């Protein structure tokens, strides 16, 4: 007696092969058999007219930040994600001075934690560095480097899949090549992987990709360029160059991949976009006082202008409970309505909302997104945590994977559906060495998505990211239904996926 049989679906198995029609029987969380006339079962899903694929693997996720408080990971299940690769951009929930001081301690203590989506952990390089030497802007001493290596080894011994760099953020950006290579060599010993938020995704994106490839070459380790993009109009088109670098590295024998999210805008708080880093550590009241002071405001705007230029049309106010009239508006529109310069309008919005509003920065071109997405070594990602933990929102939180299938496969025809499914399933399973994941074959874990390829689409947008996807009928994790019509069921059949365990 099987637990579940999925009947009459078009099976896209994750290998990139075209679909075939068959039935899938699930028992004890595994794909027990694929074929016809499979026998008795407790439950049937009729998938006639629907596509059946492996559950999606989010190659770049911040799910770990909310893991201990929000283990349901609702927004993952509701967009078809059955496994998230977390601990990204140099920052992982452990090690942390105020929490678990080693990744091992976290993974030992929480090894049985029930999750709504499986989680793979990377250990963040910035997290290691903060433990070893605080926020010092210098090279580590030999002893400090040894401390980082020991913490890294601890994480890898306890099942972390590798390490992440956040070379854009402090203190990760203080690290130079020798430190990065020394740590990458430890990851290589364990045959792990390194994911990198590279040093610069704008003017120096090409040099930054080169730097990361140098680390991989010197250490003999494989790597993933995170949320790959080329930011700012003057840099649009540079992904042709960076993807050629990835190809050349692979020819040379270095395994390099990248991942990408399907939106032309990044998202954070408006204050993080417009107020330079050196001021953002101040309490909110002091920042507001600075913005109210004419001279100080001009100083701040002068620094920001160097990054954005005079025109803030690319910045849109997203969620803004303090002043909902601004939601969905570009800074340029608000400036025109109020008869102010773009910068004065933006700074006044910050004061009026007491720094609480979020913003999207439309800095990427669709052409770059599609070029990266179509690359044979590109995987897909959300670059997102979960809603009940975040203070700023971006539609990728809930819509990224359905958007790839609806907009970029069906409408834009960036690549074929079986190839895109491969990028969402078998490829990340191979890159992160996830056992029994990413394919619909007998004996593998029953992580399965069932959707309508003609209707699947995201509905979340920059103003309201609570809107659920359409066309996503079922999401199944370890044989249990975790989402039905993109609504989370409350089941938590997932857990940590630890390597070599
Ligand atoms: Zn990042």
Boltz pocket constraint, residues with backbone or C-beta under 6 A from the ligand:
constraints:
  - pocket:
      binder: B
      contacts: [[A, 88], [A, 89], [A, 197], [A, 226], [A, 227]]
      max_distance: 6.0
